[in-house]
């Protein structure tokens, strides 16, 4: 079971979904929000003329369905909470924003799904990682709380990414003349992100080779065309994409199997005969 914040987040971590689906593992995706504050067609941002949140939500949920089909997800569950917007946006202060829903409430709903599907492995974000989107942090903390409360998952992982891989992406895009997020400048915010990224990297316990399904992961990402087709992400050179995204990285925080670290398989210690 992978717990995500928005439609399209599942595709960013789609390598493990496709990999384990190909191994006949039942793969469940839980998406907490409808993504109302994503871009409208044409790159129209929230608050701009032509951005209608409910229309955006319907489009993004349809894209989520297509992404799940490409990745061969067994079951897709949407919790239907309202997107909170980015950390610096005022939208996150709305009372109906996902970020403001009590943690126990969200954890309870995720716990019901854990009871329903009985996942051996649960994956969510590193809530202490570099990307501090309020919905990602809230989804992660709720998923971790649900896993702990139910006691059902034998292994719980937080997804992360090596900062060196991000550097490869930024450098390649800049060489190609593209404008990319200024996440590596000398501002206090950038320094904090860098510190978080490096700290997360030191905690990596598990690396999964997803290169055999990388094209499906890419196809799932592009199923979310409203969010990605005109973005810098779509312009990453193929060779850099394989270097940066051909492996997915995780921090194991719960293990009932006694499997030694490091690992190359989220299901190490759980397979029949292992």
Secondary structure, DSSP 8 states (H G I E B T S, - for coil): -EEESSTTHHHHTHHHHHHHHHTT---EEEEEE--TTS-BTTTB-TTSTT--HHHHHHHHHHHHHHHHHHHT-SEEEEEEEB----TTSGGGGSTTBGGGS-HHHHHHHHHHHHHHH--SEEEEE-TTSS---HHHHHHHHHHHHHHHHH---SEEEEEE--HHHHHHHHHHHHHTT-----TTSSSHHHHHHHHHHHHHHHT--EEEE-GGGHHHHHHHHHH-HHHHTTSGGGG--HHHHHHHHSEEEEEEEEESS---SSBS-TTTTTSTT-
